[in-house]
Amino acid sequence: MSTHEHAASASAGPQVSAAKLIATLSVFGAVAGLLIVVVFQATQPRILANQAAATAAAIHEVLPNGARYQTLFEHDGKLVEQVPAGVDTVPLEKVYTSFDSAGQRMGYAIIGTEPGFADNI
């Protein structure tokens, strides 16, 4: 055995079966996926509450004298107060209408985004 062959076989290390490699990768992938799901579910309520607070602050910034506001949803080309049962409101466009303390409509606020340099603004 030449020194070159001896060095190549010594640096190769022990042979590991493909099944063991696949099993190890599968276990770590499953654990990582589970962690992502657990963290997502744990943080989702806080994220939604933060988004709702930011939306309310933006509405009160645009319509500062409003006593309350109501959310209207664009559904089938119309603005409606409530969507039919089973319709997810998350992807729907929303219009917020503000009312004064006497219940008179004061104005509307619509959230809009435009692409910025690195993210939507």
Wavefront OBJ file of the C-alpha trace (Angstrom):
o trace
v 0.000 0.000 0.000
v 1.511 3.309 -1.013
v 1.483 6.338 1.245
v -1.020 8.050 -1.048
v -3.515 5.160 -0.815
v -2.977 4.903 2.939
v -3.651 8.629 3.449
v -6.832 8.527 1.331
v -8.283 5.561 3.200
v -7.429 7.046 6.614
v -9.075 10.401 5.875
v -12.302 8.852 4.575
v -13.492 7.916 8.073
v -16.031 5.247 8.942
v -18.731 4.438 6.438
v -22.259 5.390 7.525
v -25.233 3.767 5.873
v -27.552 5.880 3.766
v -30.528 4.726 5.852
v -28.926 6.107 9.020
v -28.193 9.424 7.323
v -31.767 9.674 6.033
v -33.187 8.744 9.443
v -31.035 11.348 11.192
v -31.994 14.027 8.696
v -35.676 13.071 8.988
v -35.638 13.252 12.798
v -33.943 16.645 12.863
v -36.243 17.930 10.100
v -39.320 16.763 12.020
v -38.072 18.374 15.251
v -37.332 21.655 13.433
v -40.769 21.592 11.786
v -42.454 20.914 15.124
v -40.581 23.811 16.727
v -41.680 26.153 13.939
v -45.331 25.142 14.411
v -45.184 25.466 18.207
v -43.561 28.909 18.066
v -46.032 30.074 15.399
v -49.034 28.956 17.430
v -47.630 30.432 20.641
v -46.916 33.834 19.105
v -49.908 34.173 16.743
v -52.331 35.678 19.319
v -49.769 38.303 20.332
v -49.015 39.150 16.693
v -52.713 39.531 15.861
v -53.289 41.720 18.949
v -50.328 43.894 17.959
v -51.651 44.241 14.398
v -55.111 45.182 15.718
v -53.592 47.809 18.034
v -51.517 49.245 15.171
v -54.615 49.393 12.947
v -56.640 51.134 15.671
v -53.831 53.649 16.221
v -53.629 54.346 12.481
v -57.399 54.879 12.271
v -57.329 57.271 15.231
v -54.415 59.113 13.632
v -56.401 59.654 10.417
v -59.736 60.293 12.179
v -58.667 61.646 15.598
v -62.076 62.768 16.867
v -63.843 59.463 16.383
v -65.487 57.901 19.393
v -65.620 54.475 17.735
v -65.058 52.837 14.396
v -66.670 50.032 12.464
v -65.033 47.637 10.031
v -66.650 47.122 6.650
v -65.556 44.297 4.362
v -65.473 44.321 0.581
v -67.273 41.157 -0.445
v -68.560 40.493 -3.967
v -67.930 44.116 -4.937
v -69.987 45.562 -2.047
v -69.134 46.920 1.382
v -70.798 44.791 4.033
v -70.745 44.843 7.820
v -70.762 41.060 8.062
v -69.649 38.472 5.549
v -71.549 35.228 5.002
v -70.723 32.337 7.306
v -67.592 30.492 6.314
v -65.949 33.411 4.492
v -62.466 34.232 5.790
v -62.159 37.964 6.464
v -58.352 38.044 6.525
v -57.783 38.372 2.747
v -60.714 40.761 2.236
v -60.169 44.496 1.751
v -61.338 46.434 4.788
v -62.740 49.949 5.112
v -62.984 51.514 8.544
v -65.685 54.087 9.190
v -65.471 56.366 12.195
v -68.377 57.708 14.240
v -68.541 60.594 16.716
v -70.107 60.292 20.172
v -73.553 61.123 18.715
v -73.305 58.225 16.269
v -72.786 60.398 13.186
v -70.423 59.048 10.553
v -67.293 61.198 10.417
v -65.243 59.628 7.668
v -63.491 56.583 6.315
v -60.022 55.156 6.689
v -58.522 52.641 4.295
v -55.227 50.886 4.920
v -52.954 50.833 1.905
v -49.431 49.606 1.259
v -46.936 50.277 -1.467
v -43.646 48.553 -2.093
v -40.693 50.391 -0.638
v -36.980 49.739 -1.036
v -36.826 46.681 1.213
v -40.420 46.081 2.302
v -43.956 47.372 1.985
v -44.602 50.729 3.637
l 1 2 3 4 5 6 7 8 9 10 11 12 13 14 15 16 17 18 19 20 21 22 23 24 25 26 27 28 29 30 31 32 33 34 35 36 37 38 39 40 41 42 43 44 45 46 47 48 49 50 51 52 53 54 55 56 57 58 59 60 61 62 63 64 65 66 67 68 69 70 71 72 73 74 75 76 77 78 79 80 81 82 83 84 85 86 87 88 89 90 91 92 93 94 95 96 97 98 99 100 101 102 103 104 105 106 107 108 109 110 111 112 113 114 115 116 117 118 119 120 121
